[in-house]
Amino acid sequence: MKNMKKVRSLQGQNQKTIQSITPQISATCGSIKGKYAVVLDGGKTTIFISDKSLEAETIERYNQRRGR
């Protein structure tokens, strides 16, 4: 019986850890905070990148894929 109590307490601790981490993860999923907008295709398409210095390269790659 003592062993079962230990298992339960560990599961409770893991659950508390998961609950404390979940809001942090869900706050960053899909977030554009700290990212830079790159407008493509004459304003029809907007993507967000994390490194502003890659903006020109991103535009060039997009245009190559579109066949321009």
TISE-217750 format. One record per atom (N, C-alpha, C, O): x, y negated, z negated. Coordinates in steps of 0.05 Angstrom, whole numbers, padded with zeros to 5 digits, always signed. Each point is the difference from the previous one (the first is absolute). Example, Ala and Ser with C-alpha at 12.3 -4.5 7.8 and 13.67 -1.06 7.14 Angstrom:
% residues 2
<atom X="+00264" Y="+00114" Z="-00156"/>
<atom X="-00018" Y="-00024" Z="+00000"/>
<atom X="+00018" Y="-00024" Z="+00000"/>
<atom X="+00021" Y="+00000" Z="-00013"/>
<atom X="-00028" Y="-00021" Z="+00027"/>
<atom X="+00016" Y="-00024" Z="-00001"/>
<atom X="-00015" Y="-00022" Z="-00014"/>
<atom X="+00010" Y="-00022" Z="-00004"/>
END
This chain:
% residues 68
<atom X="+00016" Y="+00024" Z="+00000"/>
<atom X="-00016" Y="-00024" Z="+00000"/>
<atom X="+00017" Y="-00025" Z="+00000"/>
<atom X="-00007" Y="-00020" Z="+00012"/>
<atom X="+00029" Y="+00020" Z="-00026"/>
<atom X="+00017" Y="-00023" Z="-00001"/>
<atom X="+00011" Y="-00007" Z="+00028"/>
<atom X="+00003" Y="-00024" Z="+00007"/>
<atom X="+00003" Y="+00044" Z="+00008"/>
<atom X="+00010" Y="-00005" Z="+00027"/>
<atom X="-00020" Y="-00015" Z="+00018"/>
<atom X="+00007" Y="-00017" Z="+00016"/>
<atom X="-00033" Y="+00024" Z="-00019"/>
<atom X="-00021" Y="-00013" Z="+00016"/>
<atom X="-00002" Y="-00030" Z="-00006"/>
<atom X="-00004" Y="-00016" Z="+00018"/>
<atom X="+00008" Y="+00009" Z="-00043"/>
<atom X="-00001" Y="-00028" Z="-00008"/>
<atom X="+00023" Y="-00016" Z="+00014"/>
<atom X="-00004" Y="-00022" Z="+00009"/>
<atom X="+00027" Y="+00034" Z="-00008"/>
<atom X="+00023" Y="-00013" Z="+00013"/>
<atom X="-00006" Y="-00004" Z="+00029"/>
<atom X="+00007" Y="-00021" Z="+00011"/>
<atom X="-00018" Y="+00040" Z="+00003"/>
<atom X="-00006" Y="-00002" Z="+00028"/>
<atom X="-00020" Y="-00022" Z="+00005"/>
<atom X="+00003" Y="-00016" Z="+00018"/>
<atom X="-00023" Y="+00015" Z="-00034"/>
<atom X="-00021" Y="-00021" Z="+00002"/>
<atom X="+00012" Y="-00028" Z="-00004"/>
<atom X="-00007" Y="-00018" Z="+00015"/>
<atom X="+00024" Y="+00015" Z="-00034"/>
<atom X="+00011" Y="-00026" Z="-00005"/>
<atom X="+00018" Y="-00009" Z="+00023"/>
<atom X="+00001" Y="-00024" Z="+00007"/>
<atom X="+00014" Y="+00042" Z="+00005"/>
<atom X="+00016" Y="-00007" Z="+00023"/>
<atom X="-00017" Y="-00008" Z="+00024"/>
<atom X="+00007" Y="-00018" Z="+00015"/>
<atom X="-00029" Y="+00032" Z="-00011"/>
<atom X="-00017" Y="-00006" Z="+00022"/>
<atom X="-00012" Y="-00028" Z="-00004"/>
<atom X="-00003" Y="-00015" Z="+00019"/>
<atom X="-00004" Y="+00008" Z="-00044"/>
<atom X="-00010" Y="-00026" Z="-00006"/>
<atom X="+00020" Y="-00022" Z="+00005"/>
<atom X="-00007" Y="-00021" Z="+00010"/>
<atom X="+00032" Y="+00026" Z="-00016"/>
<atom X="+00021" Y="-00019" Z="+00005"/>
<atom X="+00004" Y="-00004" Z="+00030"/>
<atom X="+00003" Y="-00023" Z="+00009"/>
<atom X="-00004" Y="+00044" Z="+00006"/>
<atom X="+00003" Y="-00002" Z="+00029"/>
<atom X="-00023" Y="-00016" Z="+00012"/>
<atom X="+00004" Y="-00016" Z="+00018"/>
<atom X="-00028" Y="+00020" Z="-00028"/>
<atom X="-00023" Y="-00014" Z="+00010"/>
<atom X="+00002" Y="-00030" Z="-00005"/>
<atom X="-00007" Y="-00016" Z="+00017"/>
<atom X="+00017" Y="+00009" Z="-00041"/>
<atom X="+00003" Y="-00028" Z="-00007"/>
<atom X="+00021" Y="-00013" Z="+00018"/>
<atom X="-00003" Y="-00023" Z="+00008"/>
<atom X="+00024" Y="+00038" Z="-00002"/>
<atom X="+00021" Y="-00011" Z="+00018"/>
<atom X="-00012" Y="-00004" Z="+00028"/>
<atom X="+00005" Y="-00021" Z="+00012"/>
<atom X="-00020" Y="+00040" Z="-00002"/>
<atom X="-00012" Y="-00003" Z="+00026"/>
<atom X="-00019" Y="-00024" Z="+00001"/>
<atom X="+00000" Y="-00015" Z="+00019"/>
<atom X="-00016" Y="+00012" Z="-00040"/>
<atom X="-00019" Y="-00022" Z="-00001"/>
<atom X="+00015" Y="-00027" Z="-00001"/>
<atom X="-00011" Y="-00020" Z="+00011"/>
<atom X="+00034" Y="+00019" Z="-00024"/>
<atom X="+00014" Y="-00026" Z="-00001"/>
<atom X="+00014" Y="-00007" Z="+00026"/>
<atom X="+00005" Y="-00023" Z="+00006"/>
<atom X="+00003" Y="+00043" Z="+00009"/>
<atom X="+00014" Y="-00004" Z="+00025"/>
<atom X="-00019" Y="-00006" Z="+00023"/>
<atom X="+00006" Y="-00015" Z="+00018"/>
<atom X="-00030" Y="+00027" Z="-00018"/>
<atom X="-00019" Y="-00002" Z="+00022"/>
<atom X="-00007" Y="-00028" Z="+00008"/>
<atom X="+00000" Y="-00007" Z="+00024"/>
<atom X="-00006" Y="-00012" Z="-00043"/>
<atom X="-00006" Y="-00027" Z="+00008"/>
<atom X="+00023" Y="-00014" Z="+00015"/>
<atom X="-00004" Y="-00016" Z="+00018"/>
<atom X="+00029" Y="+00022" Z="-00026"/>
<atom X="+00023" Y="-00012" Z="+00013"/>
<atom X="+00002" Y="+00010" Z="+00029"/>
<atom X="+00006" Y="-00016" Z="+00018"/>
<atom X="-00010" Y="+00042" Z="-00014"/>
<atom X="+00002" Y="+00011" Z="+00027"/>
<atom X="-00023" Y="-00010" Z="+00018"/>
<atom X="+00005" Y="-00009" Z="+00022"/>
<atom X="-00029" Y="+00009" Z="-00033"/>
<atom X="-00023" Y="-00009" Z="+00017"/>
<atom X="+00001" Y="-00030" Z="+00005"/>
<atom X="-00012" Y="-00009" Z="+00020"/>
<atom X="+00025" Y="-00006" Z="-00036"/>
<atom X="+00003" Y="-00029" Z="+00005"/>
<atom X="+00019" Y="-00005" Z="+00023"/>
<atom X="-00003" Y="-00021" Z="+00014"/>
<atom X="+00022" Y="+00039" Z="-00009"/>
<atom X="+00019" Y="-00004" Z="+00022"/>
<atom X="-00008" Y="+00013" Z="+00026"/>
<atom X="+00010" Y="-00007" Z="+00021"/>
<atom X="-00029" Y="+00026" Z="-00021"/>
<atom X="-00008" Y="+00013" Z="+00024"/>
<atom X="-00016" Y="-00019" Z="+00017"/>
<atom X="-00021" Y="-00010" Z="-00008"/>
<atom X="+00031" Y="+00005" Z="+00032"/>
<atom X="-00014" Y="-00017" Z="+00019"/>
<atom X="+00004" Y="-00030" Z="-00006"/>
<atom X="-00012" Y="-00017" Z="+00013"/>
<atom X="+00028" Y="+00011" Z="-00032"/>
<atom X="+00005" Y="-00027" Z="-00008"/>
<atom X="+00019" Y="-00014" Z="+00020"/>
<atom X="+00019" Y="+00012" Z="+00010"/>
<atom X="-00025" Y="-00037" Z="-00004"/>
<atom X="+00017" Y="-00015" Z="+00018"/>
<atom X="+00017" Y="-00020" Z="-00015"/>
<atom X="+00014" Y="-00017" Z="+00012"/>
<atom X="-00015" Y="+00019" Z="-00038"/>
<atom X="+00016" Y="-00018" Z="-00017"/>
<atom X="+00030" Y="+00005" Z="+00005"/>
<atom X="+00009" Y="+00022" Z="-00001"/>
<atom X="+00005" Y="-00043" Z="+00007"/>
<atom X="+00029" Y="+00002" Z="+00005"/>
<atom X="+00006" Y="+00009" Z="+00028"/>
<atom X="+00024" Y="+00006" Z="+00005"/>
<atom X="-00043" Y="-00006" Z="+00013"/>
<atom X="+00005" Y="+00008" Z="+00028"/>
<atom X="-00005" Y="-00024" Z="+00018"/>
<atom X="-00014" Y="-00019" Z="-00008"/>
<atom X="+00025" Y="+00021" Z="+00032"/>
<atom X="-00002" Y="-00022" Z="+00019"/>
<atom X="-00018" Y="+00008" Z="+00024"/>
<atom X="+00002" Y="+00023" Z="+00010"/>
<atom X="-00019" Y="-00040" Z="-00002"/>
<atom X="-00018" Y="+00005" Z="+00022"/>
<atom X="+00015" Y="-00004" Z="+00027"/>
<atom X="+00014" Y="-00020" Z="+00003"/>
<atom X="-00018" Y="+00039" Z="+00015"/>
<atom X="+00010" Y="-00003" Z="+00027"/>
<atom X="-00024" Y="+00002" Z="+00019"/>
<atom X="-00014" Y="+00020" Z="+00001"/>
<atom X="+00010" Y="-00042" Z="+00014"/>
<atom X="-00023" Y="-00001" Z="+00018"/>
<atom X="+00009" Y="+00010" Z="+00027"/>
<atom X="+00019" Y="-00010" Z="+00011"/>
<atom X="-00034" Y="+00030" Z="-00001"/>
<atom X="+00007" Y="+00013" Z="+00026"/>
<atom X="-00023" Y="-00003" Z="+00019"/>
<atom X="-00023" Y="-00004" Z="-00008"/>
<atom X="+00029" Y="+00008" Z="+00034"/>
<atom X="-00021" Y="+00002" Z="+00020"/>
<atom X="-00018" Y="-00025" Z="+00001"/>
<atom X="-00024" Y="+00002" Z="+00002"/>
<atom X="+00036" Y="-00025" Z="-00004"/>
<atom X="-00015" Y="-00025" Z="+00001"/>
<atom X="-00019" Y="-00004" Z="-00023"/>
<atom X="-00020" Y="-00014" Z="+00004"/>
<atom X="+00025" Y="+00025" Z="-00026"/>
<atom X="-00017" Y="-00004" Z="-00024"/>
<atom X="-00021" Y="+00023" Z="-00003"/>
<atom X="-00015" Y="+00000" Z="-00020"/>
<atom X="+00015" Y="+00019" Z="+00038"/>
<atom X="-00019" Y="+00022" Z="-00003"/>
<atom X="+00009" Y="+00020" Z="-00021"/>
<atom X="-00017" Y="+00014" Z="-00012"/>
<atom X="+00043" Y="-00012" Z="+00008"/>
<atom X="+00011" Y="+00020" Z="-00019"/>
<atom X="+00018" Y="-00014" Z="-00020"/>
<atom X="+00017" Y="-00016" Z="+00007"/>
<atom X="-00021" Y="+00022" Z="-00032"/>
<atom X="+00017" Y="-00010" Z="-00021"/>
<atom X="+00010" Y="+00024" Z="-00017"/>
<atom X="-00015" Y="+00016" Z="-00009"/>
<atom X="+00042" Y="-00015" Z="+00006"/>
<atom X="+00011" Y="+00020" Z="-00018"/>
<atom X="+00016" Y="-00014" Z="-00021"/>
<atom X="+00007" Y="-00024" Z="+00003"/>
<atom X="-00001" Y="+00038" Z="-00024"/>
<atom X="+00015" Y="-00011" Z="-00023"/>
<atom X="+00025" Y="+00016" Z="-00004"/>
<atom X="+00000" Y="+00024" Z="-00001"/>
<atom X="+00023" Y="-00039" Z="+00000"/>
<atom X="+00026" Y="+00013" Z="-00004"/>
<atom X="+00012" Y="-00010" Z="-00026"/>
<atom X="-00006" Y="-00022" Z="-00009"/>
<atom X="+00024" Y="+00038" Z="-00002"/>
<atom X="+00012" Y="-00008" Z="-00026"/>
<atom X="+00025" Y="-00016" Z="+00004"/>
<atom X="+00009" Y="-00014" Z="-00019"/>
<atom X="+00004" Y="+00015" Z="+00042"/>
<atom X="+00025" Y="-00014" Z="+00005"/>
<atom X="-00004" Y="-00021" Z="+00023"/>
<atom X="-00003" Y="+00008" Z="+00023"/>
<atom X="+00004" Y="-00033" Z="-00030"/>
<atom X="-00005" Y="-00022" Z="+00019"/>
<atom X="+00021" Y="+00000" Z="+00023"/>
<atom X="-00006" Y="-00008" Z="+00022"/>
<atom X="+00030" Y="+00018" Z="-00028"/>
<atom X="+00021" Y="+00000" Z="+00020"/>
<atom X="-00006" Y="+00020" Z="+00023"/>
<atom X="+00013" Y="-00002" Z="+00021"/>
<atom X="-00031" Y="+00020" Z="-00025"/>
<atom X="-00007" Y="+00020" Z="+00020"/>
<atom X="-00024" Y="-00008" Z="+00018"/>
<atom X="-00010" Y="+00015" Z="+00016"/>
<atom X="+00002" Y="-00040" Z="-00019"/>
<atom X="-00024" Y="-00009" Z="+00015"/>
<atom X="+00004" Y="+00001" Z="+00030"/>
<atom X="-00017" Y="+00011" Z="+00014"/>
<atom X="+00040" Y="-00021" Z="-00004"/>
<atom X="+00005" Y="+00000" Z="+00029"/>
<atom X="+00002" Y="+00028" Z="+00010"/>
<atom X="-00010" Y="+00006" Z="+00022"/>
<atom X="+00023" Y="+00012" Z="-00036"/>
<atom X="+00003" Y="+00027" Z="+00008"/>
<atom X="-00027" Y="+00015" Z="+00000"/>
<atom X="-00005" Y="+00016" Z="+00018"/>
<atom X="-00012" Y="-00023" Z="-00037"/>
<atom X="-00026" Y="+00012" Z="-00001"/>
<atom X="-00017" Y="-00008" Z="+00024"/>
<atom X="-00014" Y="+00016" Z="+00012"/>
<atom X="+00015" Y="-00042" Z="-00005"/>
<atom X="-00014" Y="-00010" Z="+00023"/>
<atom X="+00010" Y="+00013" Z="+00026"/>
<atom X="-00016" Y="+00008" Z="+00017"/>
<atom X="+00042" Y="-00005" Z="-00015"/>
<atom X="+00012" Y="+00012" Z="+00024"/>
<atom X="-00009" Y="+00029" Z="+00003"/>
<atom X="-00007" Y="+00009" Z="+00022"/>
<atom X="+00008" Y="+00006" Z="-00044"/>
<atom X="-00009" Y="+00028" Z="+00001"/>
<atom X="-00029" Y="+00003" Z="+00007"/>
<atom X="-00008" Y="+00018" Z="+00015"/>
<atom X="-00008" Y="-00035" Z="-00026"/>
<atom X="-00029" Y="+00000" Z="+00007"/>
<atom X="-00004" Y="-00005" Z="+00030"/>
<atom X="-00016" Y="+00014" Z="+00012"/>
<atom X="+00030" Y="-00033" Z="-00002"/>
<atom X="-00004" Y="-00006" Z="+00029"/>
<atom X="+00010" Y="+00022" Z="+00018"/>
<atom X="-00011" Y="+00005" Z="+00021"/>
<atom X="+00032" Y="+00009" Z="-00030"/>
<atom X="+00010" Y="+00023" Z="+00016"/>
<atom X="-00020" Y="+00023" Z="+00000"/>
<atom X="-00004" Y="+00013" Z="+00020"/>
<atom X="-00008" Y="-00009" Z="-00042"/>
<atom X="-00020" Y="+00022" Z="-00002"/>
<atom X="-00025" Y="-00006" Z="+00016"/>
<atom X="-00014" Y="+00018" Z="+00010"/>
<atom X="+00008" Y="-00043" Z="-00007"/>
<atom X="-00024" Y="-00009" Z="+00015"/>
<atom X="+00005" Y="+00000" Z="+00030"/>
<atom X="-00018" Y="-00001" Z="+00016"/>
<atom X="+00043" Y="+00004" Z="-00008"/>
<atom X="+00007" Y="+00001" Z="+00028"/>
<atom X="+00003" Y="-00027" Z="+00013"/>
<atom X="-00004" Y="-00002" Z="+00025"/>
<atom X="+00012" Y="-00018" Z="-00040"/>
<atom X="+00004" Y="-00026" Z="+00012"/>
<atom X="+00028" Y="-00004" Z="+00010"/>
<atom X="+00006" Y="-00022" Z="+00010"/>
END
